[in-house]
């Protein structure tokens, strides 16, 4: 029990330190241009990688023919264009996909 607690606390401490070190390091200085560039580019790159990862196993020859994935991605894009709310977009697309997979194409 103590060993597991020690592991969890160590992981939590390291995570917290990694989150706070940039704020401490750049507290009274301007951010370097490379950090500003990465702050602009990385969110889009990460989202692109997540889309590819989520859709890599889609089979267009199985009985569902990729319909749940296509409709869910389309709904996610529509929700995001409509409300510009990332949480709403992801939640809406996820709920749509789950409904398709669990109830319609089950």
Buried (B, 14 or more C-beta within 10 A) or exposed (E): EEEEEEEEEEEEEEEEEEEEEEEEEEEEEEEEEEEEEEEEEEEEEEEEEEEEEBEEEBEEEEEBEBEBBBBBBEBBEEBBEEEEEEEBBBEBBEEBBEBBBEEEEE
